[in-house]
Amino acid sequence: MSLDVQRFDRAITDPAIHQAFNRFDNLVRADEDPTFPARRLDETAAILSEPPSHIDRSRWLVFDGAAVVGATQLDRDREDAANLHVGWCEVDVIPEFRRRGIGRRLTERVGVAAADSGRTVVMAETSSLVPAGEAFAVALGAEPGLAAETSELRIDAIDLPLMEVWIEQGRLKEDRFRLFWVDGPWPEALRPEVLSLTRVMNDAPLGDLDVNDQQLTVATLISFEDELRSRRIDRMTAVVEQRATGRLVGFTQVFINPSFPDLLQQGDTGVFPEFRGTGLGKWLKAAMVRRITGERPEIMRIRTENATANAPMLAINHAMGFTLHHTNTVWQIASQQLARTWRSD
């Protein structure tokens, strides 16, 4: 049977495609990491039918009959004014359909769409758990731009007494700093401060990637929160405020997805440079561990991803007991090079 490539811009609302893509997505994820549980169908439906409002998303699905056997997407962030030249891509093909040219056909379409929309660079991430991904990136002529590592920490391996030491060291600073919690969306009154706070992540290593400092907007914050709500993902944020000025100077975030009930996904952690080396990062991470272990007994492990060059954060993670799970590489390629001679219908 011949394969059928279909393009979808923005939302996909067909329940039959939701089911087909859910089966495909879970096959791909199981091939990459068998320890990951299957994603819920309702979350897949939300991903396909309610894409983030600040993103222009094009998706191509490869059908073998009614089954999805390959997929790619191109994301173009409209709100990040400093990076309007960048498109982000993800390409997946189930193992039994690899080495048939499907990935190349998909990425060529991504290249054309990126170039046509003014995105001169396309970026994508591969995992050492799927060596075929790296080989494919090399074959396309993409260049590695950032090395990263994904680490995992089992809850029963955490040095809880050490976490209490870090918390007590943090509390010695409570005359100057206040640690507080935000569960779920940011309060509207805090959004201007939050936009300033998230800029701390622009200090994270970006290797050789052709990107500029990210410029989040209120629209971006709201879009992220709408996406979390539609996918039923809980977000917990610990924040440190400087008492004298009311300035937010550090934060850490985690995400709890009911599709993966035993797994806590560690999000961003950052402290502004002038406050580093004072133990605020350790205070934030330890406070989060204490809360998770006390309130979420179903959580058995924590995963996080960091640039390999991010030595300060890796040092904290290693002290907590995180161990390497796999490595990641972010690749980049000119959209015109990716497009080659293919043109869409």
C-alpha positions as CSV (number, residue, x, y, z in Angstrom):
1,M,0.0,0.0,0.0
2,S,1.4,3.4,-0.9
3,L,2.0,5.9,1.9
4,D,0.0,9.1,2.1
5,V,1.6,12.3,3.5
6,Q,-1.0,14.9,4.8
7,R,-0.3,18.4,6.0
8,F,-2.2,20.0,8.9
9,D,-1.9,23.6,9.9
10,R,-2.9,24.4,13.5
11,A,-5.6,22.2,15.0
12,I,-6.4,18.6,14.2
13,T,-9.9,17.8,15.5
14,D,-10.7,14.4,13.9
15,P,-11.0,11.8,16.7
16,A,-9.9,9.0,14.3
17,I,-6.6,10.8,13.8
18,H,-6.3,11.4,17.5
19,Q,-6.5,7.6,18.0
20,A,-4.1,6.8,15.2
21,F,-1.6,9.4,16.4
22,N,-1.8,8.3,20.0
23,R,-0.9,4.7,18.9
24,F,1.9,6.1,16.8
25,D,3.3,8.4,19.5
26,N,3.3,5.6,22.1
27,L,5.1,3.2,19.7
28,V,7.8,5.9,19.1
29,R,8.1,6.7,22.8
30,A,8.3,3.0,23.7
31,D,11.1,2.5,21.2
32,E,13.0,5.4,22.7
33,D,12.4,4.6,26.4
34,P,10.5,1.5,27.4
35,T,10.2,2.8,31.0
36,F,7.9,5.6,29.9
37,P,4.2,4.8,30.3
38,A,1.8,5.3,27.4
39,R,0.4,8.7,26.9
40,R,-3.4,9.1,27.5
41,L,-5.6,9.5,24.5
42,D,-7.2,12.6,25.9
43,E,-3.8,14.3,26.2
44,T,-3.0,13.4,22.6
45,A,-6.3,14.9,21.6
46,A,-5.4,18.1,23.4
47,I,-2.0,18.3,21.9
48,L,-3.4,17.9,18.4
49,S,-6.6,20.0,18.7
50,E,-5.3,22.8,21.0
51,P,-1.8,23.9,19.9
52,P,-0.2,26.8,21.9
53,S,-1.8,30.1,20.7
54,H,1.6,31.8,20.3
55,I,3.0,29.1,18.0
56,D,2.3,28.7,14.3
57,R,2.4,24.9,14.0
58,S,2.4,22.9,10.8
59,R,2.2,19.1,11.1
60,W,2.7,16.4,8.5
61,L,1.5,12.9,9.1
62,V,2.4,9.8,7.1
63,F,-0.4,7.3,6.8
64,D,-0.2,3.6,5.9
65,G,-3.9,3.1,5.5
66,A,-5.5,4.4,8.7
67,A,-2.3,4.0,10.7
68,V,0.2,6.9,11.3
69,V,3.7,5.6,10.7
70,G,5.6,8.9,10.5
71,A,5.2,12.5,11.6
72,T,6.9,15.8,11.7
73,Q,6.0,19.3,12.9
74,L,7.4,22.8,12.5
75,D,6.9,25.3,15.3
76,R,7.3,29.0,14.7
77,D,7.0,31.3,17.7
78,R,5.3,34.6,16.8
79,E,5.9,36.2,20.2
80,D,9.7,35.8,20.6
81,A,10.7,38.8,18.5
82,A,14.4,38.1,18.9
83,N,14.2,34.6,17.3
84,L,11.9,35.0,14.3
85,H,14.5,33.4,12.2
86,V,14.2,30.1,14.0
87,G,11.9,27.1,13.4
88,W,11.8,24.1,15.7
89,C,11.2,20.7,14.2
90,E,10.5,17.2,15.4
91,V,10.6,14.1,13.2
92,D,9.6,10.6,14.1
93,V,9.1,7.3,12.2
94,I,8.2,4.0,13.8
95,P,11.1,1.5,13.6
96,E,9.7,-0.8,10.9
97,F,9.2,2.1,8.5
98,R,12.7,3.6,8.9
99,R,15.2,3.6,6.0
100,R,12.5,4.1,3.4
101,G,13.1,7.8,2.8
102,I,10.1,8.9,5.0
103,G,12.2,11.1,7.3
104,R,13.9,12.8,4.4
105,R,10.5,13.5,2.7
106,L,9.2,15.0,5.9
107,T,12.2,17.2,6.6
108,E,12.2,18.5,3.1
109,R,8.7,19.7,3.6
110,V,9.7,21.3,6.9
111,G,12.5,23.1,5.1
112,V,10.2,24.5,2.5
113,A,7.6,25.6,5.0
114,A,10.3,27.2,7.2
115,A,11.9,29.1,4.3
116,D,8.5,30.2,3.0
117,S,7.7,31.7,6.4
118,G,11.0,33.5,6.7
119,R,12.6,31.0,9.2
120,T,16.2,30.7,8.0
121,V,17.3,28.1,10.6
122,V,15.6,24.9,11.6
123,M,16.5,23.2,14.9
124,A,15.7,19.7,16.3
125,E,16.9,17.5,19.2
126,T,18.0,13.9,19.1
127,S,18.6,11.4,21.9
128,S,21.3,8.9,22.4
129,L,18.6,6.4,23.1
130,V,17.7,6.4,19.4
131,P,21.1,6.4,17.5
132,A,19.2,6.5,14.2
133,G,18.2,10.1,15.0
134,E,21.8,11.4,15.2
135,A,22.8,9.5,12.1
136,F,19.8,11.0,10.2
137,A,20.8,14.5,11.3
138,V,24.4,14.0,10.1
139,A,23.1,12.6,6.8
140,L,21.0,15.8,6.3
141,G,24.1,18.0,6.9
142,A,22.9,19.4,10.2
143,E,25.4,20.8,12.6
144,P,25.4,20.0,16.3
145,G,24.8,23.2,18.2
146,L,24.3,22.2,21.9
147,A,25.2,19.1,23.9
148,A,22.9,18.2,26.8
149,E,22.2,15.4,29.2
150,T,19.0,14.0,30.7
151,S,19.4,12.8,34.3
152,E,17.1,10.8,36.6
153,L,16.8,10.7,40.3
154,R,14.9,8.0,42.1
155,I,13.0,9.3,45.1
156,D,14.2,6.5,47.3
157,A,17.8,7.5,46.5
158,I,17.6,11.1,47.6
159,D,19.8,12.1,50.5
160,L,16.9,13.6,52.5
161,P,19.2,14.7,55.4
162,L,21.2,16.7,52.9
163,M,18.0,18.3,51.6
164,E,17.1,19.4,55.2
165,V,20.6,20.9,55.5
166,W,20.1,23.0,52.4
167,I,16.6,24.1,53.6
168,E,18.0,25.2,57.0
169,Q,20.9,27.1,55.3
170,G,18.2,28.8,53.2
171,R,16.2,29.7,56.2
172,L,19.2,31.5,57.7
173,K,18.7,34.0,54.9
174,E,15.0,34.6,55.6
175,D,15.7,38.1,56.9
176,R,16.7,39.0,53.3
177,F,14.8,36.5,51.2
178,R,11.4,34.9,51.1
179,L,10.6,31.6,49.5
180,F,7.0,31.2,48.4
181,W,4.9,28.9,46.1
182,V,2.8,29.4,43.0
183,D,0.7,26.3,42.0
184,G,-0.7,26.5,38.5
185,P,-1.0,29.7,36.6
186,W,0.9,32.8,37.6
187,P,-1.3,35.4,39.3
188,E,-2.1,38.2,36.9
189,A,-0.5,40.8,39.3
190,L,2.8,38.9,39.2
191,R,3.1,38.6,35.5
192,P,5.4,41.7,34.9
193,E,7.8,40.4,37.6
194,V,7.6,36.9,36.2
195,L,8.6,38.2,32.7
196,S,11.7,39.7,34.4
197,L,12.4,36.6,36.4
198,T,12.3,34.2,33.4
199,R,15.0,36.3,31.7
200,V,17.4,34.6,34.1
201,M,17.2,31.5,31.8
202,N,19.0,33.5,29.1
203,D,22.2,32.9,31.0
204,A,21.9,29.1,30.4
205,P,24.5,27.8,28.0
206,L,23.3,27.7,24.4
207,G,26.5,26.3,22.8
208,D,26.8,27.3,19.2
209,L,23.1,27.6,18.5
210,D,22.0,30.5,16.3
211,V,19.6,31.9,18.8
212,N,19.3,35.2,20.7
213,D,18.1,35.9,24.2
214,Q,14.5,34.7,24.5
215,Q,11.9,37.5,24.9
216,L,8.8,36.1,26.6
217,T,5.6,38.1,26.6
218,V,2.4,38.0,28.7
219,A,0.8,36.3,25.7
220,T,3.4,33.6,25.8
221,L,2.9,33.0,29.5
222,I,-0.9,32.7,29.0
223,S,-0.4,30.4,26.0
224,F,1.9,28.0,28.1
225,E,-0.7,27.9,30.9
226,D,-3.6,27.2,28.5
227,E,-1.6,24.3,27.1
228,L,-0.9,22.9,30.5
229,R,-4.5,23.2,31.5
230,S,-5.7,21.5,28.3
231,R,-3.3,18.6,28.9
232,R,-4.2,18.4,32.6
233,I,-0.6,18.9,33.6
234,D,0.0,20.4,37.1
235,R,2.8,22.9,37.5
236,M,4.4,23.8,40.9
237,T,6.8,26.7,41.2
238,A,9.0,27.7,44.1
239,V,10.1,31.4,44.0
240,V,12.6,33.4,46.0
241,E,11.9,37.1,46.5
242,Q,14.4,39.7,47.8
243,R,12.6,41.3,50.8
244,A,14.2,44.7,50.5
245,T,13.2,45.3,46.9
246,G,10.4,42.8,46.3
247,R,12.3,41.6,43.3
248,L,12.0,37.9,42.3
249,V,15.5,36.6,42.1
250,G,15.2,32.8,41.6
251,F,12.8,30.0,40.9
252,T,12.4,26.3,40.1
253,Q,9.5,24.6,38.4
254,V,8.2,21.0,38.2
255,F,5.5,19.4,36.1
256,I,3.3,16.5,37.0
257,N,1.6,14.8,34.0
258,P,-1.2,12.2,34.8
259,S,0.0,10.3,31.7
260,F,3.2,9.5,33.6
261,P,2.0,9.4,37.2
262,D,5.2,8.1,38.8
263,L,7.4,10.7,37.0
264,L,8.1,14.3,38.0
265,Q,9.5,16.4,35.2
266,Q,11.9,19.1,36.4
267,G,11.6,22.3,34.5
268,D,13.7,25.5,34.6
269,T,15.7,26.5,37.7
270,G,17.5,29.8,37.7
271,V,19.0,32.4,40.0
272,F,20.2,35.8,38.9
273,P,24.0,36.1,38.7
274,E,24.4,38.6,41.5
275,F,22.7,36.1,43.9
276,R,24.5,33.0,42.9
277,G,26.8,31.2,45.2
278,T,24.6,32.0,48.2
279,G,22.7,28.7,48.4
280,L,19.4,30.0,46.9
281,G,19.4,27.4,44.2
282,K,19.9,24.6,46.7
283,W,17.2,26.0,48.9
284,L,14.7,26.1,46.0
285,K,15.5,22.5,44.9
286,A,15.5,21.1,48.4
287,A,12.2,22.8,49.3
288,M,10.7,21.3,46.2
289,V,12.0,17.8,47.1
290,R,10.5,18.1,50.6
291,R,7.2,19.1,49.2
292,I,7.0,16.4,46.5
293,T,8.0,13.6,48.9
294,G,5.4,14.9,51.5
295,E,2.5,15.5,49.1
296,R,2.9,13.3,46.1
297,P,3.7,9.7,47.3
298,E,3.0,8.4,43.8
299,I,6.1,10.1,42.4
300,M,9.0,7.6,42.2
301,R,11.5,9.5,40.0
302,I,12.5,12.9,38.8
303,R,13.9,13.7,35.3
304,T,15.7,16.8,34.2
305,E,17.7,18.0,31.2
306,N,20.6,20.4,31.3
307,A,23.2,21.7,28.9
308,T,26.4,19.7,29.5
309,A,28.2,23.0,29.9
310,N,25.9,24.1,32.8
311,A,28.4,23.1,35.5
312,P,26.8,24.9,38.5
313,M,23.4,23.3,37.9
314,L,24.9,19.9,37.2
315,A,26.8,20.1,40.5
316,I,23.6,20.6,42.4
317,N,21.9,17.8,40.6
318,H,24.8,15.4,41.2
319,A,24.8,16.3,44.9
320,M,21.1,15.5,45.0
321,G,21.9,12.1,43.5
322,F,20.9,12.5,39.8
323,T,22.6,10.1,37.5
324,L,22.9,10.2,33.7
325,H,20.0,8.6,31.8
326,H,20.9,9.6,28.3
327,T,22.5,12.4,26.3
328,N,20.8,14.8,23.9
329,T,22.0,17.0,21.0
330,V,20.3,20.0,19.5
331,W,21.1,20.3,15.8
332,Q,20.6,23.2,13.4
333,I,20.5,23.5,9.6
334,A,19.7,26.2,7.1
335,S,16.1,25.9,6.0
336,Q,17.0,26.4,2.3
337,Q,19.5,23.5,2.7
338,L,16.8,21.4,4.3
339,A,14.3,22.2,1.6
340,R,16.6,21.2,-1.3
341,T,14.5,21.0,-4.5
342,W,11.2,19.7,-3.0
343,R,8.2,22.0,-3.4
344,S,4.8,21.5,-1.9
345,D,1.7,21.0,-4.0
